[in-house]
Amino acid sequence: MSEEKKEDKKHPKGHGPPQGKPEGQAKGPRGGGEKREKKPKQAPAEAAVEETGPVEPAPTPRLLIHFREKVVPELQQKFGYKNALAVPRLDKIVISMGVGKLATAGEKGKVEQAEKELSIIAGQKPLRCKAKKSVANFKVREGQETGLKVTLRGSRMYEFLDRMVSLAIPRVRDFRGLSPTGFDKDGNYNFGFTEQTVFPEVNAAEVQFQQGMNITMVTTAPDAEQGRELLRQFGIPFRTEEKSGK
């Protein structure tokens, strides 16, 4: 018998191999086909970093270098500190604006404008402070937004202090020095500006109203004398005793 007849007997008419699947295809454990290999997904952020390269860190602020190289040895010698880590230093700077009158008058646009200008000055978005209780004499209700506040620490604190000492304070009209008596018993200093245009970051042509601000410089000094000397080393221009007594 020829080979063709043998194949016909093995596969009679109507009982040939199933169509649609090639012969010899291996079936999976549940009768399915072979599993497709999944391609690894690449994170878009990682790909962008590989293309652009690593971002260079920001340079160290000038006043921070000045503090480490000159202020610390000077204060250590003057006050007799044996350990350099015990020398008084700046902890934080708090910038605040009172916008209670604008809020009670219903001028929300001016409050938003003051918030925008404060964020430009500080380089950080301010926090809206709300009244804790209602005061009828001041027309203040509980939960009403009455102030804006920004707390600066680290590099931003030193950069703001550098801009304030070298640019903002010299722009104050009829400036005769800051009061040396604005310290509390813990060596923290408070002073203020009557207008926001002393900072060159604020465009004076776009200012619609004058808004003052208060600045609190929190230090680790144990008393007012060491806190005053610390800020004087940073370049804060205090009035002398002769001028302050007049």
C-alpha positions as CSV (number, residue, x, y, z in Angstrom):
1,M,0.0,0.0,0.0
2,S,1.3,3.4,-0.9
3,E,2.0,6.2,1.6
4,E,-0.8,8.4,0.3
5,K,-3.4,5.7,1.0
6,K,-2.0,5.2,4.5
7,E,-2.5,9.0,5.2
8,D,-6.0,8.9,3.9
9,K,-6.9,6.1,6.3
10,K,-5.4,8.0,9.3
11,H,-7.4,11.1,8.4
12,P,-10.7,10.2,6.7
13,K,-12.9,12.8,5.0
14,G,-14.3,15.4,7.5
15,H,-11.8,14.4,10.2
16,G,-8.7,16.2,9.1
17,P,-6.5,18.3,11.4
18,P,-8.3,21.4,12.8
19,Q,-8.0,24.5,10.7
20,G,-6.9,27.9,12.1
21,K,-4.1,26.4,14.3
22,P,-0.9,25.3,12.8
23,E,0.1,21.7,13.4
24,G,2.6,21.1,16.1
25,Q,1.6,24.2,18.2
26,A,2.2,23.7,21.8
27,K,-0.7,24.3,24.1
28,G,-0.4,26.0,27.5
29,P,-1.4,24.5,30.8
30,R,-5.0,25.6,30.3
31,G,-5.2,24.9,26.6
32,G,-4.3,28.4,25.5
33,G,-1.5,29.5,23.3
34,E,2.0,30.6,24.3
35,K,2.2,33.6,26.7
36,R,3.4,36.9,25.2
37,E,6.3,38.5,26.9
38,K,5.5,41.9,28.4
39,K,7.8,44.7,27.5
40,P,9.2,46.6,30.4
41,K,7.7,50.1,30.9
42,Q,10.0,53.1,31.2
43,A,9.0,55.8,33.6
44,P,8.7,59.2,31.8
45,A,10.5,61.0,34.6
46,E,13.5,58.8,34.5
47,A,13.8,59.2,30.7
48,A,13.6,63.0,31.0
49,V,16.4,62.9,33.6
50,E,18.6,60.8,31.4
51,E,18.1,63.2,28.5
52,T,18.6,66.5,30.4
53,G,21.1,65.2,32.9
54,P,21.2,65.9,36.7
55,V,20.1,69.3,38.0
56,E,22.9,71.3,39.6
57,P,22.3,72.2,43.3
58,A,21.7,75.8,44.2
59,P,24.8,77.8,45.3
60,T,25.3,78.4,49.0
61,P,23.9,81.8,50.1
62,R,26.5,84.5,50.6
63,L,25.5,85.4,54.2
64,L,25.6,81.7,55.2
65,I,29.3,81.5,54.1
66,H,29.9,84.8,55.9
67,F,28.3,83.4,59.1
68,R,30.5,80.3,59.0
69,E,33.8,81.9,58.2
70,K,33.6,85.3,60.0
71,V,30.6,85.6,62.4
72,V,31.1,82.4,64.3
73,P,34.8,83.0,65.2
74,E,34.0,86.6,66.1
75,L,31.2,85.7,68.4
76,Q,33.1,82.8,69.8
77,Q,36.0,85.1,70.8
78,K,33.8,87.9,72.1
79,F,31.4,85.9,74.3
80,G,33.9,83.0,75.2
81,Y,32.1,80.1,73.6
82,K,34.4,77.0,73.5
83,N,32.2,75.1,71.1
84,A,31.3,76.7,67.7
85,L,27.9,75.0,67.8
86,A,26.9,76.9,70.9
87,V,27.3,80.3,69.1
88,P,24.0,82.1,68.6
89,R,22.5,81.8,65.1
90,L,19.4,82.7,63.1
91,D,16.6,80.2,63.5
92,K,13.9,81.7,61.2
93,I,12.5,84.9,59.8
94,V,8.7,85.5,59.9
95,I,7.2,88.1,57.6
96,S,3.6,89.1,58.4
97,M,1.0,91.5,57.0
98,G,-2.2,92.7,58.6
99,V,-5.1,92.7,56.2
100,G,-8.0,92.8,58.7
101,K,-9.3,96.2,57.5
102,L,-9.3,95.1,53.9
103,A,-11.2,91.9,54.9
104,T,-13.8,93.7,56.9
105,A,-14.4,96.2,54.1
106,G,-15.1,93.3,51.7
107,E,-12.2,94.1,49.4
108,K,-11.1,90.6,48.6
109,G,-9.2,91.8,45.5
110,K,-6.8,93.8,47.6
111,V,-6.2,90.9,49.9
112,E,-5.3,88.7,47.0
113,Q,-3.0,91.5,45.7
114,A,-1.3,91.8,49.0
115,E,-0.8,88.0,49.1
116,K,0.7,88.1,45.6
117,E,3.1,90.9,46.5
118,L,4.2,89.1,49.7
119,S,4.9,85.9,47.8
120,I,7.1,87.9,45.4
121,I,9.0,89.4,48.3
122,A,9.5,86.3,50.2
123,G,9.8,83.8,47.3
124,Q,7.3,81.6,49.1
125,K,3.5,81.3,49.2
126,P,2.1,83.0,52.4
127,L,-0.3,81.4,54.9
128,R,-3.6,83.1,55.5
129,C,-4.3,83.6,59.2
130,K,-7.8,83.5,60.6
131,A,-9.4,85.2,63.6
132,K,-9.8,82.8,66.6
133,K,-12.7,84.7,68.1
134,S,-15.2,87.4,67.2
135,V,-14.6,91.0,68.3
136,A,-17.5,93.3,67.8
137,N,-15.6,96.6,68.3
138,F,-13.2,95.7,65.4
139,K,-15.9,94.2,63.3
140,V,-14.0,90.9,63.2
141,R,-15.8,87.5,63.0
142,E,-14.5,84.2,64.0
143,G,-12.8,82.4,61.1
144,Q,-12.3,85.7,59.1
145,E,-9.0,86.1,57.3
146,T,-7.2,88.9,59.0
147,G,-3.5,88.4,58.2
148,L,-0.8,86.9,56.0
149,K,2.3,85.2,57.2
150,V,5.5,83.6,55.7
151,T,8.1,81.7,57.7
152,L,11.5,81.4,56.1
153,R,14.2,79.0,57.1
154,G,17.5,77.7,55.7
155,S,18.8,79.0,52.4
156,R,15.7,81.1,51.7
157,M,16.1,82.9,55.0
158,Y,19.7,83.9,54.3
159,E,18.8,85.0,50.8
160,F,16.0,87.2,52.0
161,L,18.2,88.7,54.7
162,D,20.8,89.5,52.1
163,R,18.3,91.2,49.8
164,M,16.8,93.1,52.7
165,V,20.1,94.4,54.1
166,S,21.7,95.3,50.7
167,L,18.7,96.4,48.7
168,A,15.5,97.1,50.7
169,I,16.8,99.0,53.8
170,P,18.8,101.5,51.7
171,R,15.6,102.3,49.7
172,V,13.7,103.5,52.9
173,R,13.0,107.2,52.9
174,D,14.9,109.3,55.5
175,F,16.4,106.2,57.0
176,R,18.5,106.8,60.1
177,G,19.0,103.3,61.3
178,L,16.9,100.6,63.0
179,S,16.0,100.9,66.6
180,P,18.4,98.9,68.8
181,T,15.7,98.4,71.5
182,G,13.4,96.1,69.5
183,F,14.7,92.9,71.2
184,D,12.9,90.8,73.6
185,K,14.5,88.9,76.5
186,D,15.2,85.9,74.3
187,G,17.3,87.8,71.7
188,N,14.5,88.0,69.0
189,Y,14.2,91.2,67.0
190,N,11.1,92.9,65.6
191,F,10.8,95.8,63.2
192,G,8.7,96.8,60.2
193,F,8.4,98.5,56.9
194,T,5.6,101.0,56.1
195,E,5.4,100.1,52.4
196,Q,6.1,97.1,50.2
197,T,7.8,99.1,47.4
198,V,11.1,99.2,49.3
199,F,11.7,95.7,47.8
200,P,12.8,96.0,44.2
201,E,11.0,92.8,43.3
202,V,7.7,94.6,43.6
203,N,6.8,96.7,40.6
204,A,5.9,100.2,41.9
205,A,3.8,101.0,38.8
206,E,1.4,98.1,39.5
207,V,1.0,98.8,43.2
208,Q,-2.6,99.9,44.0
209,F,-2.2,100.7,47.7
210,Q,0.5,100.9,50.3
211,Q,0.7,97.9,52.6
212,G,3.1,97.7,55.6
213,M,4.7,94.5,57.0
214,N,6.3,93.3,60.2
215,I,9.5,91.2,60.3
216,T,10.5,89.0,63.2
217,M,14.0,87.6,63.3
218,V,14.1,84.6,65.7
219,T,17.6,83.8,67.0
220,T,19.0,81.2,69.5
221,A,20.7,84.0,71.5
222,P,20.2,83.8,75.3
223,D,19.7,87.5,75.7
224,A,19.3,90.8,73.8
225,E,23.0,91.7,73.9
226,Q,24.1,88.6,72.0
227,G,21.2,88.8,69.6
228,R,22.0,92.4,68.8
229,E,25.7,91.6,68.2
230,L,24.7,88.6,65.9
231,L,22.5,90.8,63.7
232,R,25.1,93.6,63.6
233,Q,27.6,91.0,62.3
234,F,25.1,90.3,59.5
235,G,25.0,94.0,58.5
236,I,21.8,95.2,60.2
237,P,22.3,99.0,60.5
238,F,21.3,99.9,64.1
239,R,21.2,103.4,65.3
240,T,24.0,104.5,67.7
241,E,23.3,105.5,71.2
242,E,24.0,109.2,70.5
243,K,21.5,109.3,67.5
244,S,18.8,107.3,69.3
245,G,18.9,109.6,72.4
246,K,18.2,112.7,70.3
